Amino acid sequence: MIFFTIRDMRSNPRQIWERIAAGDEVIITNNGKPAALMIEVNDKNLQDTLLAIRQAQAIRAVNRLRVRSVQTMPAGMSSEEIEAEIQAARKELTHD
């Protein structure tokens, strides 16, 4: 995993593309914080890669629900709280 800044993207994009082509995972930072992940894809693996990322995000969302449900026991989560969590997970997926 290699880190580059947004400024690096503007000033030296070739170096970033070379690292991606070499199979490295590139993290783009904004103000020192991770903002984007760049990985190599092609016509053959694009759909599978996107599916794998979306599945991982969905699993993470379910795990967060489980943790929160356990933390709020014995009361559990209300229907409204469950719906809010689902909407937050969907919003997160559409921003990726």
LINFENSUL-V758189 format. One record per backbone hydrogen bond with DSSP energy under -1.0 kcal/mol. NH is the residue of the N-H (numbers start at 0). CO is the residue of the C=O. E is the energy in kcal/mol with one decimal. If there is no record, write none. Layout:
# LINFENSUL-V758189
NH:CO:E ; NH:CO:E
This chain:
# LINFENSUL-V758189
1:24:-3.0 ; 3:26:-2.8 ; 5:28:-1.3 ; 8:4:-1.4 ; 9:5:-1.4 ; 10:6:-2.8 ; 11:7:-2.7 ; 16:12:-2.6 ; 17:13:-2.4 ; 18:14:-1.8 ; 19:15:-2.3 ; 20:16:-2.7 ; 21:17:-1.5 ; 22:19:-1.9 ; 23:18:-2.4 ; 25:37:-2.7 ; 26:1:-3.4 ; 27:35:-2.6 ; 28:3:-2.8 ; 29:32:-2.9 ; 32:29:-1.5 ; 34:27:-3.2 ; 35:27:-1.6 ; 37:25:-3.3 ; 45:41:-1.7 ; 48:44:-2.7 ; 49:45:-2.7 ; 50:46:-2.5 ; 51:47:-2.4 ; 52:48:-2.3 ; 53:49:-2.6 ; 54:50:-2.6 ; 55:51:-2.2 ; 56:52:-2.3 ; 57:53:-2.3 ; 58:54:-2.5 ; 59:55:-2.3 ; 60:56:-2.1 ; 61:57:-2.3 ; 62:58:-2.6 ; 63:59:-2.3 ; 64:60:-2.0 ; 65:61:-2.5 ; 66:62:-2.6 ; 67:63:-2.6 ; 68:64:-2.6 ; 69:65:-2.3 ; 70:66:-2.4 ; 71:67:-1.6 ; 72:69:-1.1 ; 75:71:-1.0 ; 81:77:-2.4 ; 82:78:-2.4 ; 83:79:-2.3 ; 84:80:-2.2 ; 85:81:-2.3 ; 86:82:-2.5 ; 87:83:-2.3 ; 88:84:-2.4 ; 89:85:-2.4 ; 90:86:-2.4 ; 91:87:-2.3 ; 92:88:-2.0 ; 93:89:-1.9 ; 94:90:-1.1
